[in-house]
Amino acid sequence: MESKNQMYGLSAENPVMVTSVAMSYSYLDKLMTVHKDLSYRRIKSTFSSFVNGVLDKYEILLNHEHYSFLFIYPYAEEDKFAMAETFETLRN
């Protein structure tokens, strides 16, 4: 996973773009490998006019404490497996 955009996925205006719900979980599982104490939980689905559809909102936890929120749009035309710089800084 490459780091391209410091804010990628951190807001509803700039969500992670994947092609399915299954790819959402693939993305999240891969993201969790950057640090052994990262985990995630799905918060809710929400709407965004920026992608004209439904986004899934996840809470990212570090050592079981809130670290960040992540927005994923699972209906994109292609998968974009990039990550925000905030996660890059956690690499083990």
Disulfide bonds with the S-S distance in Angstrom:
none
